[in-house]
Amino acid sequence: MSEKKIVITEDWVVVILGLGTIFLALAGIIVPKPTFSWSSWTELSEKIFSAQNIINLLTQFGAVYAIALLGAILLGKSVKSLLVVFPSVAVLTVLALLLAGNSTVKDYNLEAVIFALAIGLLISNIFSLPSWFREALNTEMYVKIGLVLLGTTVIFGDILKAGALGLIQALVVVLSVWYFAFWVCKKLKIDKEMSLMLASAVSICGVSAAIATSGAIKGDSKKLSYVISLVLITAIPMMIGMPYLAEWMGLSEAVTGAWLGGSIDTTGAVVASGSLVGDEALKISTIVKFSQNVLLGIAAFAISIYWTYSKSVDEETKKDKPTLRVIWERFPKFVLGFVFASLLFSFVISPETTNQVKDSLKSLQNLWFVLAFTSIGLETNFKDLFQQSNKKPLYAFLIAQSFNIVITLLVALILFR
């Protein structure tokens, strides 16, 4: 009689690796955080390429390399291919992080993920990468490990300290904008995958929300890249133009901050835009945006339940409702890792310990995301990403974002005037 082989699914491997990283940090094995911020060639050579920063960089990538190899072993994938592929992806990722770390680039809110995607796309469209190279790109695993680590930054206690008004606005805006965006997508007959990613990106917190939603529904990486490109491109004119529009309308700093924090999709753009207005606007915009970020975990959980249920109805049972077993089998287990990490850091880990590990874990989370987008670029063609024959997602995004701007302004006027 042959023994039944125990198979560990990718979602459980992600939970093991993500939580393992967290518990190692809590045990005192903290991976150093390298810096990529620079403003001049002198600073680039003296700060970024200093001996200590290079050691930190090599240590961090060594740790991530070991995790990636362990993941390949647990999933039964080729370790030999990964030994070659991962360092190549890592070098390209460092280049993206260096470009995004420039102070001028930061002023335009161009994040590392967009550089990673562009570099990967450039290489994949100039050179013909062998199939074994593409197969070793474990994009989905990188994204999901990053999402588990993201849970450590979603601290529910911080939101309570931030104030009830910010939380109330976040709830009203997220629910209304998400439903409206999803409704617009449905009216335009956009597929459900794209609709969920687009609605989450517009209503919650931009890039992170789109990534979390894609992970929850196992979405197409090309659709995810398209949505993130829309988020980053529209954030720039909003970041620059909305403060001047607020001044023209005579809005107070408090209302302006609440408006910026609730409608601009990326945290970096919110901070930059709030800074243009004043200290009070910066404070309130940050509170409101952070309130929306906290809702990411709840939204990912709800979307996961919805997707597993609706997918079963649409594709398998047609008429019969899916059982709890079917829902559990389809439910993305990494969401449990995300929620566990959030609850752990919200209610169990002391603030002192959190302060010791948060920078390292945040840096690792960002690195996994950038590695994922380098990989997405390497396995994608320009025509697949940008030459969209169907412009409806673009129209839906712009309509939803316009609604977001209006409804957020109305809520901000009511709550913060």
C-alpha positions in Angstrom: 0.0 0.0 0.0 1.5 3.3 -1.0 1.6 6.1 1.5 -0.5 9.2 0.9 1.8 12.1 0.2 1.3 15.2 2.3 1.1 18.3 0.2 1.5 21.7 1.6 -0.3 24.3 -0.4 1.3 27.6 -1.3 -1.0 29.6 1.0 0.1 27.5 4.0 3.7 27.8 3.0 3.3 31.5 2.9 1.7 31.5 6.4 4.6 29.4 7.7 7.3 31.6 6.1 5.6 34.9 7.0 4.9 34.1 10.6 8.2 32.4 10.9 9.9 35.6 9.9 7.9 37.6 12.5 8.6 35.2 15.3 12.3 35.1 14.6 12.3 38.9 14.8 10.4 38.8 18.1 13.0 36.3 19.3 15.7 38.8 18.7 16.9 37.8 15.2 16.3 41.1 13.5 17.3 41.6 9.9 19.0 45.0 9.5 17.3 47.6 7.4 19.4 49.1 4.6 18.7 52.6 3.4 18.0 53.6 -0.2 17.3 57.3 0.3 19.7 59.7 -1.4 19.6 63.2 -2.9 23.1 63.7 -4.5 25.8 61.6 -6.1 28.0 62.3 -3.0 25.3 61.0 -0.7 24.8 58.0 -3.0 28.5 57.0 -2.8 29.0 57.8 0.9 25.7 56.7 2.4 24.2 54.1 0.1 27.5 52.4 -0.9 29.0 52.7 2.6 30.4 49.5 4.0 27.8 49.2 6.7 24.8 49.8 4.4 26.1 47.2 1.9 26.5 44.7 4.8 22.9 45.5 5.8 21.7 45.1 2.2 23.5 41.8 1.7 22.2 40.5 5.0 18.6 41.4 4.2 18.7 39.9 0.7 20.5 36.8 2.1 17.6 36.3 4.6 15.0 36.7 1.8 17.0 34.4 -0.4 17.0 31.7 2.2 13.2 32.1 2.7 12.6 31.9 -1.0 14.7 28.7 -1.2 12.8 27.2 1.7 9.6 28.0 0.0 10.7 26.3 -3.2 11.6 23.2 -1.2 8.3 23.1 0.7 6.4 23.5 -2.6 8.5 20.9 -4.4 9.8 23.4 -7.0 13.2 23.5 -8.7 15.8 24.8 -6.2 18.5 24.7 -8.9 16.7 27.2 -11.1 16.0 29.5 -8.2 19.7 29.6 -7.2 20.3 31.4 -10.5 17.0 33.3 -10.9 16.6 34.9 -7.5 20.0 36.7 -7.5 19.1 38.1 -10.9 15.8 39.3 -9.7 17.4 40.7 -6.6 19.9 42.8 -8.5 17.1 44.4 -10.6 15.1 45.0 -7.4 18.0 46.8 -5.8 18.2 49.0 -8.9 14.4 49.8 -8.6 14.8 50.6 -4.9 17.8 52.9 -5.6 15.8 54.8 -8.3 12.8 55.2 -6.0 15.1 56.3 -3.2 16.2 59.5 -4.9 14.7 62.6 -3.3 13.5 64.1 -6.6 11.8 60.9 -7.5 10.1 60.8 -4.1 8.7 64.3 -4.7 6.8 62.9 -7.6 5.5 60.0 -5.5 7.0 57.4 -7.9 7.2 54.2 -5.8 9.7 51.4 -6.1 7.1 48.9 -7.4 6.5 51.0 -10.6 10.3 51.0 -11.3 10.5 47.3 -10.6 7.7 46.6 -13.0 9.2 48.9 -15.7 12.7 47.3 -15.4 11.2 43.8 -15.6 9.1 44.7 -18.6 12.0 46.3 -20.4 14.2 43.2 -20.0 11.4 40.7 -20.8 10.6 42.6 -24.1 14.2 43.1 -25.2 15.4 39.6 -24.4 13.8 36.2 -24.8 13.9 34.7 -21.3 14.0 30.9 -21.2 11.0 29.0 -19.9 12.9 27.6 -16.9 13.7 31.2 -15.8 10.1 32.3 -16.0 8.9 29.2 -14.2 11.2 30.0 -11.2 9.6 33.4 -10.7 7.3 32.7 -7.8 5.5 36.0 -7.9 2.4 35.0 -5.9 4.4 33.7 -3.0 6.4 36.9 -2.8 3.3 39.0 -2.7 1.6 36.9 -0.1 4.6 36.8 2.3 4.6 40.6 2.0 1.0 40.7 2.9 1.4 38.5 6.0 4.2 41.0 7.1 1.9 43.9 6.3 -0.4 42.6 9.1 2.2 43.7 11.7 1.6 47.4 10.7 -2.2 47.3 11.0 -2.4 48.2 14.7 -6.0 48.6 15.9 -5.0 50.5 19.0 -3.5 53.3 17.0 -6.7 53.9 15.2 -8.5 54.3 18.5 -6.0 56.9 19.6 -6.3 58.7 16.3 -9.8 59.7 16.9 -13.4 58.7 16.2 -14.0 61.2 13.4 -11.2 59.7 11.3 -12.6 56.2 11.7 -16.1 57.3 11.0 -15.0 59.1 7.8 -13.0 56.0 6.8 -15.9 53.7 7.3 -18.4 55.9 5.3 -15.9 56.6 2.5 -14.6 53.0 2.1 -18.1 51.4 2.1 -19.7 54.0 -0.2 -16.9 54.3 -2.7 -16.2 50.6 -2.8 -19.8 49.8 -3.5 -20.1 52.6 -6.1 -16.9 51.5 -7.9 -18.0 47.9 -8.0 -21.4 48.9 -9.3 -19.8 51.0 -12.1 -17.7 48.0 -13.1 -20.7 45.8 -13.2 -22.6 48.3 -15.3 -19.6 48.5 -17.7 -19.5 44.7 -17.8 -16.0 44.5 -16.4 -14.9 41.0 -15.2 -15.2 40.3 -11.5 -11.5 40.0 -10.9 -10.7 43.4 -12.2 -13.8 44.9 -10.5 -12.7 43.7 -7.1 -9.2 44.9 -7.4 -10.2 48.3 -8.9 -12.9 48.9 -6.2 -10.5 48.1 -3.4 -7.7 50.3 -4.8 -10.0 53.3 -5.2 -11.8 53.0 -1.9 -9.2 51.7 0.7 -5.5 52.5 0.3 -4.4 52.2 -3.3 -1.5 49.8 -4.0 -1.7 47.8 -0.8 -5.4 47.2 -1.2 -5.0 46.2 -4.8 -2.3 43.7 -3.9 -4.2 42.3 -0.9 -7.4 41.9 -3.0 -5.4 40.2 -5.9 -3.9 37.8 -3.3 -7.3 37.0 -1.8 -8.9 36.1 -5.1 -5.7 34.8 -6.8 -6.1 37.5 -9.4 -4.3 37.9 -12.7 -0.9 39.7 -12.2 -1.4 41.7 -15.4 -4.7 43.1 -14.2 -3.1 43.9 -10.9 -0.3 45.8 -12.6 -2.8 47.7 -14.7 -4.8 48.8 -11.6 -1.6 49.8 -9.7 -0.4 51.9 -12.7 -3.8 53.7 -12.6 -3.4 54.3 -8.9 0.1 55.7 -9.1 -0.6 57.8 -12.2 -3.7 59.5 -10.9 -2.2 60.1 -7.4 0.3 62.6 -8.8 -2.1 65.3 -10.2 -4.4 64.8 -7.2 -1.5 65.3 -4.8 -0.4 68.5 -6.4 -3.8 69.9 -7.5 -6.1 69.2 -4.6 -4.4 71.5 -2.0 -4.7 74.5 -4.4 -8.3 73.5 -5.1 -9.0 73.4 -1.4 -7.5 76.9 -1.0 -9.6 78.2 -3.9 -12.7 76.8 -2.2 -11.7 78.4 1.2 -11.6 75.1 3.1 -10.1 75.0 6.6 -6.9 73.0 7.2 -8.9 70.3 9.1 -11.4 69.8 6.2 -8.7 69.9 3.6 -6.7 67.3 5.5 -9.7 65.0 5.9 -10.4 65.4 2.2 -6.9 64.6 1.1 -6.5 61.6 3.4 -9.8 60.1 2.3 -9.5 60.6 -1.4 -5.8 60.2 -2.4 -5.0 56.6 -2.7 -1.4 56.3 -1.6 0.0 57.1 1.8 3.1 58.8 0.4 1.0 61.1 -1.7 -1.3 62.0 1.2 1.7 63.0 3.4 3.2 65.1 0.6 -0.1 66.8 -0.2 -0.9 67.4 3.4 2.5 69.0 3.9 1.7 71.6 1.2 -1.2 72.8 3.2 0.0 72.9 6.8 0.7 71.0 10.0 -3.0 70.5 11.0 -3.9 69.3 7.5 -0.9 66.9 7.5 -2.0 65.5 10.9 -5.6 64.9 10.0 -4.9 63.6 6.5 -2.5 61.0 8.0 -5.1 60.0 10.6 -7.8 59.5 8.0 -5.6 57.6 5.6 -4.3 55.4 8.4 -7.9 54.7 9.4 -8.6 53.5 5.9 -5.4 51.4 6.0 -6.6 49.6 9.1 -9.8 48.6 7.3 -7.6 46.7 4.8 -7.6 43.5 6.9 -11.4 43.5 7.3 -11.9 44.1 3.6 -9.5 41.4 2.6 -11.3 38.9 4.8 -14.7 39.9 3.5 -13.5 39.8 -0.1 -12.0 36.3 0.4 -15.3 35.0 1.8 -17.3 36.6 -1.1 -14.9 35.3 -3.7 -14.8 31.7 -2.5 -18.6 31.7 -2.2 -19.4 33.3 -5.5 -16.7 31.3 -7.4 -18.2 28.1 -6.2 -21.7 29.2 -7.3 -20.5 30.5 -10.6 -18.1 27.8 -11.7 -18.9 24.6 -9.9 -22.3 24.1 -8.2 -24.2 26.6 -10.4 -27.4 26.0 -8.3 -26.3 24.5 -5.0 -24.8 26.6 -2.4 -21.2 25.7 -1.5 -20.6 23.9 1.7 -18.4 25.2 4.5 -15.8 22.7 3.4 -15.7 24.1 -0.1 -15.4 27.6 1.2 -12.6 26.6 3.6 -10.7 24.8 0.8 -10.9 27.8 -1.5 -10.3 30.4 1.3 -6.8 32.0 0.9 -5.1 30.9 4.1 -2.6 33.8 3.9 -5.4 36.1 5.0 -5.4 34.2 8.3 -1.7 34.9 8.7 -2.3 38.6 8.0 -5.1 38.8 10.6 -3.1 36.8 13.1 -0.1 39.1 12.7 -2.4 42.2 13.1 -4.0 40.8 16.2 -0.7 39.8 17.7 0.9 43.2 17.3 -2.4 45.0 18.3 -3.1 43.2 21.6 -0.2 40.9 22.6 3.2 42.4 21.7 4.3 45.3 23.9 4.9 48.7 22.3 8.6 48.5 23.2 9.0 45.2 21.4 7.0 46.5 18.4 9.3 49.6 18.1 12.4 47.2 18.1 11.1 45.1 15.2 8.8 47.3 13.1 11.4 48.9 10.9 13.0 45.6 10.0 9.6 43.9 9.2 8.4 46.9 7.3 11.5 46.9 5.2 11.2 43.2 4.5 7.5 43.6 3.6 8.4 46.3 1.1 11.2 44.2 -0.3 8.9 41.2 -1.0 6.5 43.5 -2.8 9.2 45.0 -5.0 10.6 41.5 -5.7 7.1 40.5 -6.8 6.7 43.4 -9.2 10.2 42.8 -10.7 9.0 39.2 -11.3 5.7 40.3 -12.8 7.6 42.6 -15.2 9.9 39.7 -16.2 7.0 37.5 -17.1 4.9 40.1 -18.9 4.8 41.7 -22.4 4.2 45.4 -22.9 1.3 44.7 -25.1 -0.4 42.6 -22.4 0.0 45.4 -19.8 -0.6 48.7 -21.7 -2.3 47.9 -25.0 -5.6 47.3 -23.4 -8.2 46.8 -26.2 -10.9 47.3 -23.5 -10.7 50.8 -22.0 -13.6 50.2 -19.7 -11.4 49.6 -16.6 -9.8 53.0 -17.2 -13.2 54.7 -17.5 -14.5 52.9 -14.4 -11.5 53.9 -12.4 -11.8 57.6 -13.4 -15.5 57.6 -12.6 -15.0 55.9 -9.3 -12.2 58.3 -8.3 -14.3 61.3 -9.2 -17.1 60.0 -7.0 -14.5 59.4 -4.3 -13.3 63.0 -4.4 -16.9 64.4 -4.2 -18.2 62.0 -1.5 -15.1 62.4 0.7 -15.4 66.2 0.5 -19.0 66.1 1.6 -18.2 63.8 4.5 -15.1 65.9 5.5 -17.3 69.1 5.5 -19.9 67.4 7.8 -17.4 65.9 10.3 -14.5 68.4 10.4 -15.9 71.8 9.8 
